[in-house]
């Protein structure tokens, strides 16, 4: 990530009368060969833009395309030679910026397909492309391309299987009640600006884009140089068919996101779909923008925030176990499949989710295997492994989240309850229903203060000064604090804050602030100094009597 290709190497322009080059693109998009994949992507994008305009008078054409030569692709012709003959417009007609309108009254902006191509191009410039099959992409520039080769039987079968799975899922989603269609479409995508690649994975590339009406979204599209496409090309030697195969996974994800509505699932804002008759499907999903989940950062946050993450995950798994589509398993359950949106955990990658439970004939067919453990399950009367999706999700939550986030720096009185949760989920003694009840019980104890052990009233050892507060500034540190400048902790009451202050040798005073955590508990600021008090009608400063006896207040 970090460095992205300059997007000014190609521009889109609108004209009342189509140039000869643009007419060729509109009528014959298949004439683009694979000899230059970057140029081919741009020309296909321009052709799609011309097709998707409502009136022929406002058609988009590529005015300039000069991509860097990819490491693994075919060598480009030199400037001034045969390549110059490919340019659809003379150099003088090129606009200065790829985002510039052409002519008065406005013209075509970046099309949905062109924006999709830009995200792929940014990655293609960074990664080597797979080698083309022998005999493809050869010949003189401008010469007619060879006829499309028939897809290999194995690839055709994979495409048929994914098509069947997608149709079955779409039928279940459409028949299960109200679905969220998403408000954004190709028109909104065409007006998006500031496209930058955020990252990529096995199948997809993710970019960030600013919307014309304000706000930003995450754009997901097929990663043409991703491992899935590359491995498919190595097996079958059919790049277009392999990209279409990967596109079905993204369409599956869009279908799931349209139907599944939960605070723990990233929101689908819309999609742009182009299936204009060639060998590929171009689809872009517009999603809620989030920040990658960083476990190292989470381990440094207060326990209350880590408990919130685990509780949100349990609520999500409860929803997936009882979803409108049936029990759903996240086959690729990893922390990297989640993002943080406004402090809330959300799953963002659903293309590997499955609504199918494992079929069986006997109990021996239903062993749930993990690298360190195996769990025997029952085969139900209908020939399905009973609860296997739910239990697989739950154990993955235990090994990736609970073991790291739950126990460390938890309130001592709550640790027995948390240990029981860890043991029960680690052995799959609990199902998701029991796990959710256990989490809600811990939350109740924590919010109500019932977890606090009975002890002498420690607040009697403090003098309270009403109408004052301490000046905010750097002071002694404690862990885990809500502030990097000092010791700021969540408390149930001033009595609990007094107990915390007594346990810290540096603490001489504290103030219960007006700030609240997500549970409604106040934050207390602990200080090592008695100076710098300022008037505040709503505040109370608590000072240790032992400290006040040696200083004048």
C-alpha positions as CSV (number, residue, x, y, z in Angstrom):
1,X,0.0,0.0,0.0
2,X,1.5,3.4,0.7
3,X,2.4,4.4,-2.9
4,X,-0.2,4.3,-5.6
5,X,0.1,4.9,-9.4
6,X,-0.7,8.3,-10.7
7,X,-4.3,8.3,-12.0
8,X,-3.6,11.1,-14.5
9,X,-2.3,8.7,-17.1
10,X,-5.7,8.4,-18.7
11,X,-8.6,10.8,-19.1
12,X,-12.3,10.5,-19.9
13,X,-14.0,13.1,-22.1
14,X,-17.5,13.7,-23.4
15,X,-18.4,14.9,-26.9
16,X,-21.5,15.7,-28.9
17,X,-20.2,13.7,-31.8
18,X,-18.3,10.5,-31.2
19,X,-14.8,10.2,-32.6
20,X,-14.0,7.2,-34.8
21,X,-12.0,5.7,-32.0
22,X,-15.0,6.0,-29.6
23,X,-17.3,4.5,-32.1
24,X,-15.0,1.6,-32.5
25,X,-15.0,1.1,-28.7
26,X,-18.8,1.2,-28.5
27,X,-19.4,-1.2,-31.2
28,X,-16.6,-3.7,-30.7
29,X,-15.4,-3.9,-27.1
30,X,-14.2,-7.4,-27.7
31,X,-11.5,-6.0,-30.1
32,X,-9.3,-5.2,-27.2
33,X,-6.6,-7.8,-26.8
34,X,-4.8,-9.1,-23.7
35,X,-1.4,-8.0,-25.1
36,X,-1.5,-4.9,-22.9
37,X,-3.8,-5.7,-19.9
38,X,-3.7,-2.2,-18.5
39,X,-4.6,-0.6,-21.8
40,X,-7.2,-3.2,-22.3
41,X,-8.8,-2.4,-19.0
42,X,-9.0,1.3,-19.8
43,X,-10.5,0.7,-23.2
44,X,-13.1,-1.7,-21.9
45,X,-14.0,0.8,-19.2
46,X,-14.4,3.6,-21.8
47,X,-16.6,1.3,-23.9
48,X,-18.8,0.5,-20.8
49,X,-19.1,4.2,-20.1
50,X,-20.3,4.9,-23.6
51,X,-22.8,2.1,-23.3
52,X,-24.2,3.2,-20.0
53,X,-25.0,6.8,-20.9
54,X,-28.7,7.6,-21.4
55,X,-28.3,9.4,-24.7
56,X,-25.9,8.8,-27.5
57,X,-25.0,12.5,-27.6
58,X,-23.3,12.2,-24.2
59,X,-20.9,9.3,-24.7
60,X,-17.6,8.9,-23.0
61,X,-14.4,8.0,-24.7
62,X,-10.8,7.5,-23.6
63,X,-8.7,10.5,-24.8
64,X,-5.4,9.3,-23.5
65,X,-4.1,6.0,-22.1
66,X,-0.4,5.6,-21.3
67,X,-0.1,3.0,-18.5
68,X,3.2,1.8,-17.1
69,X,4.3,-1.5,-18.5
70,X,3.5,-4.3,-15.9
71,X,6.3,-6.5,-14.9
72,X,4.8,-9.7,-16.2
73,X,2.9,-8.4,-19.2
74,X,3.7,-8.1,-22.8
75,X,6.1,-5.3,-23.9
76,X,4.3,-2.1,-25.2
77,X,5.1,-0.6,-28.6
78,X,7.3,2.5,-28.5
79,X,5.9,6.0,-28.8
80,X,5.6,7.5,-32.2
81,X,5.3,4.1,-34.0
82,X,2.4,1.8,-34.4
83,X,1.1,2.7,-30.9
84,X,0.4,6.3,-32.1
85,X,-2.0,4.9,-34.6
86,X,-4.1,3.4,-31.8
87,X,-4.9,6.7,-30.2
88,X,-8.5,7.6,-30.9
89,X,-7.9,11.4,-30.7
90,X,-5.0,13.7,-31.6
91,X,-2.8,15.0,-28.8
92,X,-4.1,18.5,-29.1
93,X,-7.6,17.3,-28.2
94,X,-6.6,15.8,-24.8
95,X,-7.9,17.5,-21.7
96,X,-5.4,18.5,-19.1
97,X,-6.9,16.4,-16.3
98,X,-8.7,13.1,-16.3
99,X,-11.5,14.6,-14.2
100,X,-12.0,17.7,-16.4
101,X,-15.4,18.2,-18.1
102,X,-15.3,18.7,-21.9
103,X,-17.5,21.4,-23.3
104,X,-20.0,23.6,-21.7
105,X,-23.0,22.2,-19.9
106,X,-20.9,19.3,-18.5
107,X,-19.9,16.0,-19.9
108,X,-19.4,12.4,-18.8
109,X,-17.5,12.0,-15.6
110,X,-15.5,8.9,-14.6
111,X,-17.8,6.0,-15.4
112,X,-18.6,3.2,-13.0
113,X,-16.6,0.7,-15.1
114,X,-13.7,3.2,-15.4
115,X,-13.6,3.7,-11.6
116,X,-13.6,-0.1,-11.2
117,X,-10.7,-0.3,-13.6
118,X,-8.8,2.4,-11.8
119,X,-8.9,0.4,-8.5
120,X,-7.6,-2.7,-10.4
121,X,-5.0,-0.7,-12.2
122,X,-3.5,0.6,-9.0
123,X,-2.9,-2.9,-7.9
124,X,-1.8,-4.2,-11.3
125,X,1.0,-1.6,-11.3
126,X,2.3,-3.0,-8.0
127,X,2.0,-6.7,-8.7
128,X,3.2,-8.9,-11.5
129,X,0.6,-10.1,-13.9
130,X,0.3,-13.8,-14.8
131,X,1.9,-14.8,-18.1
132,X,-0.4,-15.0,-21.0
133,X,-1.1,-18.3,-22.7
134,X,1.0,-19.0,-25.8
135,X,-0.5,-17.6,-28.9
136,X,-2.7,-14.9,-27.1
137,X,-2.0,-11.2,-27.5
138,X,0.4,-11.6,-30.5
139,X,0.3,-9.8,-33.8
140,X,0.6,-6.2,-34.9
141,X,-1.2,-3.4,-32.9
142,X,-4.5,-2.6,-34.5
143,X,-4.8,-6.0,-36.2
144,X,-8.0,-8.0,-35.6
145,X,-7.8,-10.1,-32.4
146,X,-8.0,-13.8,-32.5
147,X,-11.5,-15.3,-31.9
148,X,-12.2,-16.0,-28.2
149,X,-11.1,-19.4,-27.1
150,X,-13.7,-21.8,-25.6
151,X,-13.4,-22.1,-21.9
152,X,-11.8,-25.3,-20.6
153,X,-14.4,-27.8,-19.3
154,X,-13.1,-27.6,-15.7
155,X,-13.6,-23.8,-15.6
156,X,-17.0,-24.1,-17.2
157,X,-18.0,-26.5,-14.5
158,X,-16.7,-24.2,-11.7
159,X,-18.6,-21.3,-13.3
160,X,-21.8,-23.3,-13.5
161,X,-21.4,-24.3,-9.8
162,X,-21.0,-20.8,-8.6
163,X,-23.8,-19.6,-10.8
164,X,-26.1,-22.2,-9.2
165,X,-25.0,-21.3,-5.7
166,X,-25.6,-17.6,-6.4
167,X,-29.1,-18.3,-7.8
168,X,-30.0,-20.5,-4.8
169,X,-28.7,-17.9,-2.4
170,X,-30.5,-15.0,-4.2
171,X,-33.8,-17.0,-4.2
172,X,-33.5,-17.6,-0.5
173,X,-32.6,-14.0,0.2
174,X,-35.5,-12.6,-1.9
175,X,-38.0,-15.0,-0.4
176,X,-37.0,-14.3,3.2
177,X,-38.5,-10.9,3.7
178,X,-37.4,-7.3,3.3
179,X,-33.9,-6.8,1.9
180,X,-31.8,-3.7,1.9
181,X,-31.1,-2.7,-1.7
182,X,-28.6,0.0,-0.9
183,X,-29.2,3.6,-2.1
184,X,-26.1,4.1,-4.2
185,X,-25.7,3.0,-7.8
186,X,-23.6,3.4,-10.9
187,X,-24.5,7.1,-11.2
188,X,-23.1,7.8,-7.7
189,X,-20.0,5.8,-8.4
190,X,-19.4,7.8,-11.6
191,X,-19.2,11.0,-9.5
192,X,-16.9,9.6,-6.9
193,X,-13.5,11.2,-6.5
194,X,-10.3,10.7,-4.6
195,X,-10.1,7.0,-5.3
196,X,-7.2,5.4,-3.4
197,X,-6.4,1.7,-2.8
198,X,-6.6,0.6,0.8
199,X,-5.5,-3.0,0.4
200,X,-6.2,-6.3,-1.4
201,X,-6.6,-9.9,-0.6
202,X,-7.1,-13.3,-2.1
203,X,-10.0,-12.3,-4.4
204,X,-10.8,-8.6,-4.0
205,X,-9.2,-5.2,-4.0
206,X,-10.6,-2.5,-1.7
207,X,-10.4,1.3,-2.4
208,X,-11.6,4.4,-0.6
209,X,-13.7,7.0,-2.5
210,X,-15.3,10.3,-1.7
211,X,-18.9,10.7,-2.7
212,X,-20.2,13.8,-4.5
213,X,-22.7,14.5,-1.7
214,X,-20.2,14.1,1.1
215,X,-18.9,11.2,3.0
216,X,-16.8,8.3,1.9
217,X,-17.3,4.6,1.1
218,X,-15.2,1.5,0.6
219,X,-15.2,0.1,-2.9
220,X,-14.8,-3.6,-3.4
221,X,-14.0,-5.1,-6.8
222,X,-12.3,-8.2,-8.2
223,X,-8.6,-8.2,-7.8
224,X,-7.4,-9.1,-11.3
225,X,-3.9,-9.9,-10.1
226,X,-5.0,-11.6,-6.9
227,X,-4.0,-15.1,-5.9
228,X,-7.4,-16.6,-6.8
229,X,-7.4,-15.3,-10.4
230,X,-3.7,-16.1,-10.9
231,X,-4.1,-19.6,-9.7
232,X,-7.1,-20.1,-11.9
233,X,-5.2,-18.7,-14.9
234,X,-2.4,-21.1,-14.2
235,X,-4.9,-24.0,-14.2
236,X,-7.0,-23.0,-17.1
237,X,-5.2,-20.3,-19.1
238,X,-8.4,-18.2,-19.5
239,X,-8.0,-14.8,-17.7
240,X,-11.4,-13.4,-18.6
241,X,-13.2,-16.6,-17.4
242,X,-11.1,-16.6,-14.2
243,X,-12.1,-13.0,-13.5
244,X,-15.7,-13.9,-14.1
245,X,-15.3,-16.8,-11.6
246,X,-14.0,-14.4,-9.0
247,X,-16.7,-11.9,-9.7
248,X,-19.3,-14.5,-8.6
249,X,-17.8,-14.4,-5.1
250,X,-18.3,-10.7,-4.9
251,X,-21.8,-11.0,-6.2
252,X,-22.5,-13.6,-3.5
253,X,-21.2,-11.2,-0.9
254,X,-23.4,-8.4,-2.2
255,X,-26.4,-10.8,-2.1
256,X,-25.7,-11.7,1.6
257,X,-25.2,-8.1,2.6
258,X,-28.5,-7.1,1.0
259,X,-30.3,-9.6,3.2
260,X,-28.4,-9.6,6.5
261,X,-29.1,-6.5,8.6
262,X,-27.2,-6.4,11.9
263,X,-25.0,-3.8,13.7
264,X,-22.2,-6.3,13.6
265,X,-22.2,-6.6,9.7
266,X,-20.8,-3.8,7.6
267,X,-23.5,-1.9,5.8
268,X,-24.0,-2.2,2.0
269,X,-24.6,1.3,0.6
270,X,-25.1,0.2,-3.0
271,X,-23.6,-1.6,-6.0
272,X,-22.7,-1.1,-9.6
273,X,-23.1,-4.1,-12.0
274,X,-22.0,-4.3,-15.6
275,X,-22.6,-7.5,-17.6
276,X,-22.5,-6.0,-21.1
277,X,-22.1,-9.2,-23.0
278,X,-18.4,-9.9,-23.0
279,X,-16.6,-12.7,-21.1
280,X,-16.4,-10.7,-17.8
281,X,-18.7,-9.4,-15.1
282,X,-17.7,-6.1,-13.6
283,X,-19.2,-5.4,-10.3
284,X,-18.3,-2.9,-7.6
285,X,-19.8,-3.0,-4.1
286,X,-20.0,0.3,-2.1
287,X,-19.7,-0.4,1.6
288,X,-19.5,1.3,4.9
289,X,-15.9,2.5,5.4
290,X,-14.1,1.2,8.5
291,X,-10.6,0.9,10.0
292,X,-8.7,-2.4,10.0
293,X,-8.9,-4.3,13.3
294,X,-5.5,-4.2,15.0
295,X,-5.2,-6.7,17.8
296,X,-2.0,-5.2,19.2
297,X,-3.8,-1.9,19.6
298,X,-6.8,-3.6,21.2
299,X,-4.6,-5.3,23.8
300,X,-3.5,-1.8,25.0
301,X,-7.1,-0.5,25.5
302,X,-9.0,-0.6,28.8
303,X,-10.7,-3.9,29.7
304,X,-14.2,-2.4,29.3
305,X,-13.5,-1.6,25.6
306,X,-12.2,-5.1,25.0
307,X,-15.2,-6.6,26.7
308,X,-17.4,-4.5,24.3
309,X,-15.6,-6.0,21.3
310,X,-16.2,-9.6,22.6
311,X,-19.8,-8.8,23.4
312,X,-20.4,-7.4,20.0
313,X,-18.9,-10.4,18.4
314,X,-21.1,-12.8,20.5
315,X,-24.2,-10.8,19.4
316,X,-23.2,-11.1,15.8
317,X,-22.7,-14.9,16.1
318,X,-26.1,-15.2,17.8
319,X,-27.6,-13.4,14.8
320,X,-25.8,-15.6,12.3
321,X,-26.9,-18.7,14.1
322,X,-30.6,-17.6,13.8
323,X,-30.4,-15.5,10.6
324,X,-33.2,-15.3,8.0
325,X,-31.1,-17.5,5.7
326,X,-30.5,-20.2,8.3
327,X,-27.4,-20.9,10.3
328,X,-24.4,-19.1,8.7
329,X,-20.8,-20.0,9.2
330,X,-17.8,-17.7,8.5
331,X,-15.4,-20.1,6.8
332,X,-12.5,-17.7,6.7
333,X,-12.9,-16.5,10.4
334,X,-9.9,-14.2,11.0
335,X,-9.4,-10.9,12.7
336,X,-8.5,-9.4,9.4
337,X,-12.1,-10.0,8.2
338,X,-13.3,-7.4,10.7
339,X,-13.2,-3.6,10.8
340,X,-13.9,-0.9,13.4
341,X,-16.6,1.6,12.6
342,X,-17.1,4.4,15.2
343,X,-15.7,2.1,17.9
344,X,-17.9,-0.9,16.9
345,X,-16.7,-4.2,15.6
346,X,-18.2,-5.3,12.2
347,X,-17.5,-8.2,9.9
348,X,-16.7,-6.9,6.4
349,X,-15.9,-10.0,4.4
350,X,-18.8,-12.3,3.7
351,X,-17.8,-13.9,0.4
352,X,-16.6,-17.1,2.2
353,X,-19.7,-17.3,4.4
354,X,-21.9,-20.4,3.9
355,X,-25.5,-21.2,4.7
356,X,-25.1,-24.9,4.2
357,X,-24.5,-27.3,7.1
358,X,-22.4,-30.4,6.6
359,X,-24.3,-33.4,5.3
360,X,-23.9,-36.7,7.2
361,X,-25.0,-40.3,7.4
362,X,-23.7,-41.0,10.9
363,X,-22.1,-39.3,13.8
364,X,-18.6,-40.2,12.6
365,X,-19.2,-37.8,9.6
366,X,-19.6,-34.9,12.0
367,X,-16.2,-34.3,13.6
368,X,-15.3,-30.6,13.9
369,X,-11.5,-30.3,13.5
370,X,-9.3,-27.5,14.5
371,X,-5.5,-27.4,14.6
372,X,-5.3,-28.2,18.3
373,X,-8.7,-29.8,19.1
374,X,-11.4,-31.9,17.6
375,X,-15.1,-32.1,18.6
376,X,-17.5,-34.9,17.9
377,X,-21.0,-33.7,16.9
378,X,-24.3,-35.5,16.3
379,X,-25.8,-36.3,12.9
380,X,-29.4,-35.2,12.9
381,X,-32.4,-37.1,11.6
382,X,-32.4,-34.9,8.5
383,X,-28.8,-35.8,7.6
384,X,-27.1,-32.6,8.8
385,X,-24.3,-32.2,11.4
386,X,-26.3,-30.6,14.2
387,X,-25.1,-27.1,15.1
388,X,-21.8,-27.4,13.2
389,X,-21.9,-23.8,11.8
390,X,-22.7,-22.3,15.1
391,X,-20.0,-24.2,17.0
392,X,-17.4,-23.5,14.4
393,X,-18.0,-19.8,14.7
394,X,-18.0,-19.9,18.4
395,X,-14.7,-21.8,18.8
396,X,-13.0,-19.4,16.3
397,X,-14.3,-16.5,18.4
398,X,-12.8,-18.2,21.5
399,X,-9.3,-18.8,19.9
400,X,-9.0,-15.5,18.0
401,X,-10.7,-13.0,20.4
402,X,-11.8,-14.3,23.8
403,X,-8.5,-15.7,24.9
404,X,-6.6,-12.4,24.2
405,X,-9.2,-9.8,25.0
406,X,-11.3,-11.0,28.0
407,X,-9.1,-11.9,30.9
408,X,-6.3,-9.3,31.0
409,X,-6.7,-6.5,33.5
410,X,-10.4,-7.5,34.2
411,X,-11.9,-6.4,37.6
412,X,-10.8,-9.1,40.1
413,X,-14.4,-9.9,41.1
414,X,-15.4,-10.6,37.5
415,X,-12.5,-12.9,36.7
416,X,-14.3,-16.2,37.8
417,X,-17.2,-15.4,35.5
418,X,-14.8,-14.7,32.6
419,X,-12.9,-17.9,33.3
420,X,-16.1,-19.9,33.1
421,X,-16.9,-18.3,29.7
422,X,-13.4,-19.1,28.4
423,X,-13.6,-22.7,29.6
424,X,-17.1,-23.3,28.3
425,X,-16.5,-21.8,24.8
426,X,-13.0,-23.4,24.6
427,X,-14.6,-26.9,25.2
428,X,-17.8,-26.0,23.3
429,X,-19.7,-26.8,26.4
430,X,-21.7,-23.7,25.7
431,X,-23.6,-23.0,22.5
432,X,-24.1,-19.4,21.3
433,X,-27.3,-19.0,23.4
434,X,-25.6,-19.9,26.6
435,X,-22.6,-17.8,25.7
436,X,-24.7,-14.7,25.1
437,X,-26.5,-15.1,28.4
438,X,-23.1,-15.4,30.2
439,X,-21.8,-12.2,28.6
440,X,-25.0,-10.3,29.5
441,X,-24.7,-11.5,33.1
442,X,-21.2,-10.1,33.3
443,X,-22.3,-6.8,31.7
444,X,-25.1,-6.5,34.3
445,X,-22.7,-7.1,37.2
446,X,-20.3,-4.6,35.8
447,X,-22.8,-1.8,35.1
448,X,-24.7,-2.2,38.4
449,X,-21.6,-2.4,40.6
450,X,-22.7,-5.7,42.1
451,X,-19.3,-7.1,41.4
452,X,-17.7,-4.8,43.9
453,X,-16.6,-6.6,47.1
454,X,-17.9,-5.4,50.4
455,X,-15.2,-3.4,52.1
456,X,-14.8,-0.5,54.6
457,X,-15.9,2.9,53.4
458,X,-12.6,4.1,52.0
459,X,-14.0,7.5,51.0
460,X,-13.9,8.5,54.6
461,X,-10.1,8.9,54.2
462,X,-10.6,11.7,51.7
463,X,-11.5,15.4,51.9
464,X,-14.0,16.5,49.3
465,X,-13.7,20.0,47.7
466,X,-16.9,20.9,45.9
467,X,-16.8,23.4,43.1
468,X,-13.3,22.7,42.0
469,X,-11.4,20.5,39.6
470,X,-7.8,19.9,38.7
471,X,-6.2,21.4,35.6
472,X,-5.9,18.9,32.8
473,X,-2.3,18.1,32.0
474,X,0.3,15.4,32.0
475,X,0.6,13.4,35.2
476,X,1.6,9.9,36.3
477,X,0.5,7.1,34.0
478,X,-1.4,3.9,34.8
479,X,-2.5,1.0,32.6
480,X,-4.8,0.7,30.9
481,X,-5.8,4.3,30.9
482,X,-8.3,6.1,28.6
483,X,-5.8,8.9,28.3
484,X,-2.1,8.8,27.3
485,X,-1.4,12.0,29.4
486,X,-2.3,10.5,32.7
487,X,-4.4,8.0,34.7
488,X,-8.0,8.0,33.5
489,X,-10.1,5.0,34.5
490,X,-13.7,3.8,34.4
491,X,-15.3,3.6,37.9
492,X,-18.7,2.7,39.2
493,X,-18.7,5.4,41.9
494,X,-16.4,7.7,44.0
495,X,-16.1,4.8,46.5
496,X,-14.5,2.6,43.8
497,X,-12.3,5.5,42.7
498,X,-11.1,5.8,46.3
499,X,-10.2,2.1,46.4
500,X,-8.2,2.5,43.2
501,X,-6.4,5.6,44.5
502,X,-5.5,3.8,47.7
503,X,-3.9,1.0,45.6
504,X,-1.6,3.4,43.7
505,X,1.2,4.9,45.7
506,X,1.5,7.9,43.4
507,X,-2.2,8.9,43.7
508,X,-2.9,11.8,46.1
509,X,-6.3,12.9,44.7
510,X,-8.9,12.2,42.1
511,X,-11.9,13.7,40.4
512,X,-14.9,11.9,39.0
513,X,-15.4,13.6,35.6
514,X,-18.6,14.1,33.5
515,X,-17.3,11.8,30.8
516,X,-19.1,8.4,30.3
517,X,-18.1,5.2,28.8
518,X,-20.4,3.0,26.5
519,X,-21.7,1.4,29.7
520,X,-22.7,4.7,31.2
521,X,-20.0,4.6,33.9
522,X,-18.0,7.8,34.7
523,X,-14.3,8.3,34.1
524,X,-12.2,9.2,37.1
525,X,-8.9,11.2,36.8
526,X,-6.2,10.3,39.3
527,X,-3.6,12.9,40.2
528,X,-0.3,12.9,42.0
529,X,-0.3,16.7,42.8
530,X,-2.6,18.8,44.9
531,X,-1.9,22.1,43.1
532,X,-3.6,23.8,40.1
533,X,-7.2,23.6,41.3
534,X,-9.6,25.8,39.3
535,X,-13.3,26.6,40.0
536,X,-15.9,24.3,38.5
537,X,-19.4,24.4,39.9
538,X,-20.2,20.8,38.8
539,X,-17.0,19.1,40.0
540,X,-15.7,17.6,43.2
541,X,-12.1,16.9,44.0
542,X,-11.3,14.1,46.5
543,X,-8.0,14.5,48.3
544,X,-6.3,12.0,50.6
545,X,-6.3,13.3,54.2
546,X,-2.8,12.1,54.7
547,X,-1.7,14.2,51.7
548,X,-3.7,17.3,52.7
549,X,-2.2,17.4,56.2
550,X,1.1,18.4,54.8
551,X,-0.1,21.0,52.4
552,X,-2.2,24.1,52.6
553,X,-5.4,23.9,50.6
